[in-house]
Amino acid sequence: MRFDLYDFDGTIYDGDSGVDLVLFGLKKFPKQWLRIPKMLCYGLLYLLHLTSKTKMKSVMFSFVQYVDDMDKFVLEFWKGHEKKLKKFWLNKKTHSRDIIISASGYFWLQYIADKYKVYDLFATTYDIKTGEVIGLNCHGKEKVNMFYEKYPNGIIDKMYTDSKNDLPLIEEAKVGYLVKGDLVKKYYD
């Protein structure tokens, strides 16, 4: 099968949906503010290469332990943030060949994938009771591995991204596109 692949944050979504979700969680659960020092500490440890991105993300998303109804929480999040989806993607007639492939969490991206009838979604999996990352972070070369593991004969017609982190997928695509704001241009132009 032939697919068009899209990174999510910065590509389809204007900004970082994970950061926005954490901030949304802080507003919804005031006791989460007590965890800010730990979150900042792990953010700094990650920047200094003293902890893994997976561990840092697990700490950041541990606020989910306060969420009683995850479906309701995600729906409330998207009610306020769906407006950040970019027009170039929204205005497509169909998303039936689209695959979203993102380091962001499956538990909040699934809503968008389902609503817009995206063919498939690859994203980082979290334990929605603890916030712990389950398995591998869907990032960089791992995105290529995940795609070909599920679609060994899949063909990537187009790959859209805002980041050089997706260069491994760009190299697999027939055509790569760089998305900066609302501007979409060929990656190597």
C-alpha positions in Angstrom: 0.0 0.0 0.0 1.0 3.6 -0.5 0.8 6.1 2.3 1.3 9.8 3.1 3.0 10.1 6.5 2.7 13.1 8.8 4.6 14.0 11.9 2.1 15.6 14.4 3.6 18.3 16.6 4.7 21.3 14.6 3.5 19.7 11.4 -0.3 19.0 11.7 -0.5 20.7 15.1 0.7 24.3 15.6 3.0 23.7 18.6 3.7 20.7 20.9 0.5 18.9 21.9 2.3 17.1 24.7 3.4 20.4 26.4 -0.2 21.7 25.9 -1.6 18.6 27.4 0.7 18.9 30.5 -0.3 22.5 30.9 -4.0 21.6 30.5 -3.5 18.9 33.2 -1.9 21.5 35.5 -5.0 23.7 35.2 -7.4 20.8 35.8 -5.5 19.3 38.7 -4.0 22.0 41.0 -2.3 19.4 43.3 -0.2 18.7 40.2 1.6 22.0 40.9 3.4 20.3 43.7 5.1 18.1 41.1 6.6 21.0 39.1 10.0 20.9 40.8 10.3 17.2 40.0 9.2 17.9 36.4 11.7 20.7 36.0 14.4 18.5 37.5 13.8 15.7 35.0 13.6 18.2 32.2 17.0 19.6 33.2 18.5 16.1 33.6 17.3 15.2 30.1 18.8 18.4 28.6 22.1 17.5 30.4 21.9 14.0 28.9 21.7 12.5 32.5 18.3 10.8 32.0 16.5 9.3 29.0 13.8 11.0 27.0 11.5 8.1 28.0 12.1 8.7 31.7 11.6 12.4 31.4 8.3 11.9 29.5 7.1 9.4 32.1 7.6 12.0 34.8 5.9 14.8 32.8 2.8 12.7 32.0 2.5 11.2 35.5 -0.3 13.7 36.1 -2.6 11.1 34.5 -2.9 9.4 37.8 -5.4 12.2 38.8 -7.6 11.6 35.7 -10.7 9.6 36.6 -12.2 9.6 33.0 -9.5 9.7 30.4 -11.9 9.9 27.4 -13.6 12.9 29.0 -10.3 14.5 29.8 -9.0 14.1 26.2 -12.2 15.3 24.8 -12.0 18.5 27.0 -8.4 19.0 25.9 -9.3 18.8 22.2 -12.3 21.1 22.6 -9.9 23.9 23.4 -7.0 22.8 21.2 -8.4 21.4 18.0 -8.2 24.9 16.6 -4.4 24.5 16.5 -4.7 21.9 13.7 -3.2 23.4 10.5 -5.4 24.2 7.5 -3.2 22.5 4.9 -4.0 19.2 6.6 -7.5 19.9 7.6 -8.5 21.0 4.1 -7.5 17.7 2.5 -10.6 15.9 1.0 -9.7 12.7 2.7 -7.2 11.3 5.2 -7.8 7.7 4.1 -4.1 7.2 3.0 -2.7 9.3 5.9 -0.7 7.9 8.7 0.2 10.1 11.7 3.5 9.1 13.1 4.5 11.0 16.3 6.5 10.9 19.5 3.4 12.3 21.2 1.1 10.0 23.1 -1.3 7.6 21.5 -3.9 8.2 24.2 -4.5 11.8 23.1 -3.7 11.6 19.4 -6.2 8.7 18.9 -9.1 11.2 19.2 -7.8 13.2 16.2 -7.0 10.1 14.2 -10.5 8.7 14.7 -12.3 12.0 14.1 -10.5 12.6 10.8 -10.6 9.0 9.7 -6.8 8.7 9.4 -5.7 5.3 8.0 -3.4 4.6 10.9 -1.6 6.1 13.9 1.8 5.4 15.3 2.6 7.2 18.6 4.2 6.7 21.9 2.2 4.4 24.2 1.7 5.4 27.8 0.1 3.6 30.8 -2.8 5.9 31.3 -2.9 5.1 35.0 0.7 6.1 35.8 2.0 8.1 32.8 4.8 5.6 32.3 6.0 5.2 28.7 5.3 1.6 27.5 7.8 0.3 25.0 9.8 2.6 22.8 9.4 6.3 22.2 8.1 6.8 18.6 10.9 9.1 17.5 13.6 9.3 14.8 14.8 6.0 13.3 12.3 4.2 15.6 9.5 5.6 13.4 10.9 3.9 10.4 11.2 0.6 12.3 7.6 0.9 13.5 6.3 1.7 10.1 8.0 -1.2 8.3 7.3 -3.7 11.1 3.6 -3.2 10.5 3.7 -2.5 6.7 6.8 -4.4 5.4 5.8 -3.7 1.8 4.4 -0.2 2.5 5.4 2.7 0.3 5.8 6.2 1.7 4.7 8.5 -1.1 5.0 11.7 0.9 6.4 12.5 4.3 5.6 15.8 6.1 7.5 17.1 9.0 8.8 20.2 10.7 11.9 18.6 12.1 15.2 17.1 11.0 14.5 14.4 13.6 12.3 12.8 10.9 15.1 12.7 8.3 15.1 8.8 8.5 11.5 8.9 7.2 12.1 11.6 4.7 14.9 9.4 3.2 12.4 6.6 2.9 9.7 8.7 1.1 9.3 9.4 -2.6 8.9 13.1 -1.7 9.6 14.8 1.7 8.0 18.1 2.8 9.1 20.5 5.4 6.3 22.3 7.2 7.1 25.7 8.9 4.1 27.4 10.2 1.6 27.4 7.3 4.3 27.1 4.7 4.8 23.7 3.1 7.7 23.1 0.8 9.8 20.3 -0.5 12.2 19.2 2.2 15.4 19.6 0.1 14.5 22.9 -1.7 
